[in-house]
Amino acid sequence: MKWNGSCTLRVRRCAPLENRSPGRHNRRRPQLEPSPTVVRDVISRYLILAALLSLAPVVASSTPVTPQRVLILHSVGPNFAEDLYSSYLKAELVRRSPGRVELYEQWLPSSHVLAAKQEQKLVDYLDSLFVDRRLDLVITLGAPAAQLVQSHRRQLFPQTPELFAGADARTIGVATLDRDQTTVVRSIRISQLIDGIRRILPGTRTAVVVIGNSPIEHFWAARIREAFAPYAPLLQARILDGLSFEEQLERISALPRDSVILYALLTQSLPGGPDDDDLTLERVHAAANAPLFSYSDIYLGRGIVGGTMIPAQEEAARIVSAALRILSGERASSVVTAPIALGAPEFDARELARWHISRSRLPPGSVIRFAEPSVWEKYGTEITAAVLVILVQSALIVALLYQHRRRRDAEQFARHNMAELAHVARVSTVGQLSASIAHELGQPLGAILRNTEAAELLLASAAPDLAELREIVHDIWRDDQRAAEVIARLRRLLRKSPGEMREIELNDAVREVLEFIRPQAAARQVSLSLDFEHPGPRVRGDRVQLQQVVLNLIMNAIDAMAGTRTRRPSVVVRTRSPEAAFAEVSVEDSGPGIPDGKEVEIFEPFFTTKDTGMGMGLSIVRSIIESHGGKIRVINRISGGAAFQFTWPLVGSNLRLVPPDEGGRPPLGHAG
């Protein structure tokens, strides 16, 4: 026998002591000053009373409390199915009981196939165990234990309330129960088990039933045959109740593909069977070559596929609730509990995968147990965080790309506007040079006119001088070339075309500008002189933009000297190549110079010292130079005047102009 000692303790407390007589010191007296003797007497009495009250709980706690004794009688051995939820039952019974509980347990012989004389000895033994211990409740688990107690009610616990549990209602004589007996029974519908199997495995033709040879197992074998009868011949049951355990294992290891195994009940009565339900089911599961099913969710997770089963924990909870009601004083017959039916379908995910059973065939609302957690279940938080980070990064990247696109469009638009402005500046400059242009064209055109008149006179003579006529024609051709060259230079200066990186002879490009502007300088009495490096540096860039830079700087120098008291206004243009990658061009004048502190500000847009200027000339000059990778600066000369110096990349420098934008607009260009 197994005994579990006291688990909880309810302390009864005595009522507090009462002062039955008020005492002479509590009677009403005249309002006089008490003497010291009287005061000491009163204090002593109250101290004694306080001491007695403090000892009252100790006296009360020392009073013995009678425990409530409960016997749990098992139908099978301690390592079989009914015992698997009895541990929960015992723990809950002790935990929820308001008083002290002593639990006793006893197990019947596993087969319970005893002769009448042997059975009587078993009853006498149980009776002798509790002859000196009054039981408050007897709980039987399983049909054999309930049948034994019912059969020997007069001798076994005749005045003790009895709770028959853990058995099907058909195995207990419910009609013969007296007022001190009640049940918490099961309602196992085998047909419901069969329908559940056919739903998920519709091709099943054979159900092999693993079961033992005890009387209760024979009872269930007969019930199983009755339940399968309506399904014949599509589905038949093969019950292995006449075989040993090893023979049953051999049979279930060689089943056809359209078979299932129903694990009903295996007690220690089976020849060769293990004494442990866990080991029994483990060996059955290892030998089975077909899906394994059972009636109780105790076996879920231990090898069965699942389905609609008896919920063992719910059954244990109902047994505990009924037991506590009886222990609290209720008559056993008044404690009525509805039979426990097969619960909601539950399945083992591992067995579904093993037998390739699709989850789509499972009943609605099925619960899947022991499923391998998905990647989302394992790392859901991490994945969510990563996705959020990626989304935030993607949003930032999109925002940056959008800003980059807007910036690029703005830069292209700015370059286009600057190019347009540079073209306008060139046209404006050419307008200022209209007198010089007219003079440049007037000279060759006038010479052509005079030579044409001379040729007419010679041709009108009787004997024209052919040699002189050839010279006249040659002069006409030469003057025409001069005029054409002036027009070509003007067209190149005014043309509006995409920037092109080409090889340029720096001295030739600068000289061409000086020839173009020389008449204007002469008209203003400004001398132009060249100080070129020989051989001339060869640079890369856009010729028109380079000439515009030189033209703007020379025109600014000429304008700066206008109205000044400079005796000899002059502009000197120098070319040098002091570095391996850049040539340097310097435009020096003899004017008043740059005001102090304005050396940087003069290159800003709209800054001007002229009354009629726009302030864009030097800004355009700086933009063109920087777009080619060069730099510009201005210094005041010691001898007077200002010197604008800029660098331009030599041939071989890794620089390029930006191509025209999508709209065909020529950008100003920039360093590559």
Secondary structure as the mmCIF struct_conf table of DSSP 4:
data_model
#
loop_
_struct_conf.conf_type_id
_struct_conf.id
_struct_conf.beg_label_comp_id
_struct_conf.beg_label_asym_id
_struct_conf.beg_label_seq_id
_struct_conf.end_label_comp_id
_struct_conf.end_label_asym_id
_struct_conf.end_label_seq_id
STRN STRN1 LYS A 2 ASN A 4
HELX_LH_PP_P HELX_LH_PP_P1 CYS A 14 LEU A 17
BEND BEND1 SER A 21 SER A 21
HELX_RH_3T_P HELX_RH_3T_P1 ARG A 24 ASN A 26
BEND BEND2 ARG A 27 ARG A 27
BEND BEND3 GLN A 31 GLN A 31
HELX_LH_PP_P HELX_LH_PP_P2 GLU A 33 SER A 35
HELX_RH_AL_P HELX_RH_AL_P1 PRO A 36 SER A 61
TURN_TY1_P TURN_TY1_P1 SER A 62 SER A 62
BEND BEND4 THR A 63 THR A 63
HELX_LH_PP_P HELX_LH_PP_P3 THR A 66 PRO A 67
STRN STRN2 GLN A 68 HIS A 74
BEND BEND5 SER A 75 VAL A 76
TURN_TY1_P TURN_TY1_P2 PRO A 78 ASN A 79
BEND BEND6 PHE A 80 PHE A 80
HELX_RH_AL_P HELX_RH_AL_P2 ALA A 81 ARG A 96
BEND BEND7 PRO A 98 GLY A 99
STRN STRN3 VAL A 101 TRP A 107
BEND BEND8 SER A 110 SER A 111
HELX_RH_AL_P HELX_RH_AL_P3 ALA A 116 LEU A 129
TURN_TY1_P TURN_TY1_P3 PHE A 130 PHE A 130
BEND BEND9 VAL A 131 ARG A 133
BEND BEND10 ASP A 136 ASP A 136
STRN STRN4 LEU A 137 LEU A 141
BEND BEND11 GLY A 142 GLY A 142
HELX_RH_AL_P HELX_RH_AL_P4 ALA A 143 SER A 151
TURN_TY1_P TURN_TY1_P4 HIS A 152 GLN A 155
BEND BEND12 LEU A 156 PHE A 157
TURN_TY1_P TURN_TY1_P5 PRO A 158 GLN A 159
BEND BEND13 THR A 160 THR A 160
STRN STRN5 GLU A 162 ASP A 168
HELX_RH_3T_P HELX_RH_3T_P2 ALA A 169 THR A 171
BEND BEND14 ILE A 172 ILE A 172
HELX_RH_3T_P HELX_RH_3T_P3 VAL A 174 THR A 176
TURN_TY1_P TURN_TY1_P6 ARG A 179 ASP A 180
STRN STRN6 GLN A 181 SER A 187
HELX_RH_AL_P HELX_RH_AL_P5 ILE A 190 ILE A 200
TURN_TY1_P TURN_TY1_P7 PRO A 202 GLY A 203
STRN STRN7 THR A 206 ILE A 211
BEND BEND15 SER A 214 SER A 214
HELX_RH_AL_P HELX_RH_AL_P6 PRO A 215 PHE A 228
HELX_RH_3T_P HELX_RH_3T_P4 ALA A 229 TYR A 231
TURN_TY1_P TURN_TY1_P8 ALA A 232 LEU A 234
BEND BEND16 LEU A 235 LEU A 235
STRN STRN8 GLN A 236 ILE A 239
TURN_TY1_P TURN_TY1_P9 ASP A 241 GLY A 242
BEND BEND17 LEU A 243 LEU A 243
HELX_RH_AL_P HELX_RH_AL_P7 PHE A 245 ILE A 252
TURN_TY1_P TURN_TY1_P10 SER A 253 SER A 253
BEND BEND18 ALA A 254 ALA A 254
TURN_TY1_P TURN_TY1_P11 ARG A 257 ASP A 258
STRN STRN9 SER A 259 LEU A 265
TURN_TY1_P TURN_TY1_P12 GLN A 268 SER A 269
BEND BEND19 LEU A 270 LEU A 270
TURN_TY1_P TURN_TY1_P13 PRO A 271 GLY A 272
BEND BEND20 ASP A 275 ASP A 275
HELX_RH_AL_P HELX_RH_AL_P8 ASP A 277 ALA A 287
BEND BEND21 ASN A 289 ALA A 290
STRN STRN10 LEU A 292 SER A 294
BEND BEND22 TYR A 295 TYR A 295
STRN STRN11 SER A 296 SER A 296
HELX_RH_3T_P HELX_RH_3T_P5 ASP A 297 TYR A 299
STRN STRN12 LEU A 300 LEU A 300
TURN_TY1_P TURN_TY1_P14 GLY A 301 GLY A 303
STRN STRN13 ILE A 304 ILE A 304
STRN STRN14 GLY A 306 GLY A 307
BEND BEND23 THR A 308 THR A 308
STRN STRN15 ILE A 310 ILE A 310
HELX_RH_AL_P HELX_RH_AL_P9 ALA A 312 LEU A 327
TURN_TY1_P TURN_TY1_P15 SER A 328 GLY A 329
HELX_RH_3T_P HELX_RH_3T_P6 ALA A 332 SER A 334
HELX_LH_PP_P HELX_LH_PP_P4 ALA A 338 PRO A 339
STRN STRN16 ILE A 340 ALA A 341
BEND BEND24 ALA A 344 ALA A 344
STRN STRN17 GLU A 346 ASP A 348
HELX_RH_AL_P HELX_RH_AL_P10 ALA A 349 ARG A 354
TURN_TY1_P TURN_TY1_P16 TRP A 355 HIS A 356
HELX_RH_3T_P HELX_RH_3T_P7 ARG A 359 ARG A 361
BEND BEND25 LEU A 362 LEU A 362
HELX_LH_PP_P HELX_LH_PP_P5 PRO A 363 PRO A 363
TURN_TY1_P TURN_TY1_P17 PRO A 364 GLY A 365
HELX_LH_PP_P HELX_LH_PP_P6 SER A 366 SER A 366
STRN STRN18 VAL A 367 ARG A 369
BEND BEND26 PHE A 370 PHE A 370
HELX_LH_PP_P HELX_LH_PP_P7 ALA A 371 SER A 374
HELX_RH_AL_P HELX_RH_AL_P11 VAL A 375 GLN A 432
TURN_TY1_P TURN_TY1_P18 LEU A 433 LEU A 433
HELX_RH_AL_P HELX_RH_AL_P12 SER A 434 ALA A 460
BEND BEND27 SER A 461 ALA A 463
HELX_RH_AL_P HELX_RH_AL_P13 LEU A 466 LEU A 494
STRN STRN19 ARG A 502 GLU A 505
HELX_RH_AL_P HELX_RH_AL_P14 LEU A 506 ALA A 523
TURN_TY1_P TURN_TY1_P19 ARG A 524 GLN A 525
STRN STRN20 SER A 527 ASP A 531
BEND BEND28 HIS A 534 PRO A 535
HELX_LH_PP_P HELX_LH_PP_P8 GLY A 536 PRO A 537
STRN STRN21 ARG A 538 GLY A 541
HELX_RH_AL_P HELX_RH_AL_P15 ARG A 543 ALA A 560
TURN_TY1_P TURN_TY1_P20 MET A 561 GLY A 563
BEND BEND29 THR A 564 THR A 564
BEND BEND30 ARG A 567 ARG A 568
STRN STRN22 SER A 570 ARG A 576
BEND BEND31 GLU A 579 ALA A 581
STRN STRN23 PHE A 582 ASP A 589
BEND BEND32 GLY A 591 GLY A 591
HELX_LH_PP_P HELX_LH_PP_P9 ILE A 594 PRO A 595
TURN_TY1_P TURN_TY1_P21 ASP A 596 GLY A 597
TURN_TY1_P TURN_TY1_P22 GLU A 599 VAL A 600
HELX_RH_3T_P HELX_RH_3T_P8 GLU A 601 PHE A 603
BEND BEND33 GLU A 604 GLU A 604
TURN_TY1_P TURN_TY1_P23 PRO A 605 PHE A 606
BEND BEND34 THR A 609 THR A 612
BEND BEND35 GLY A 615 GLY A 615
HELX_RH_AL_P HELX_RH_AL_P16 GLY A 617 SER A 627
TURN_TY1_P TURN_TY1_P24 HIS A 628 GLY A 629
STRN STRN24 ILE A 632 ASN A 636
TURN_TY1_P TURN_TY1_P25 ILE A 638 SER A 639
BEND BEND36 GLY A 640 GLY A 641
STRN STRN25 ALA A 642 PRO A 649
STRN STRN26 LEU A 650 LEU A 650
TURN_TY1_P TURN_TY1_P26 VAL A 651 GLY A 652
HELX_LH_PP_P HELX_LH_PP_P10 LEU A 657 PRO A 660
TURN_TY1_P TURN_TY1_P27 GLU A 662 GLY A 663
HELX_LH_PP_P HELX_LH_PP_P11 ARG A 665 PRO A 667
#
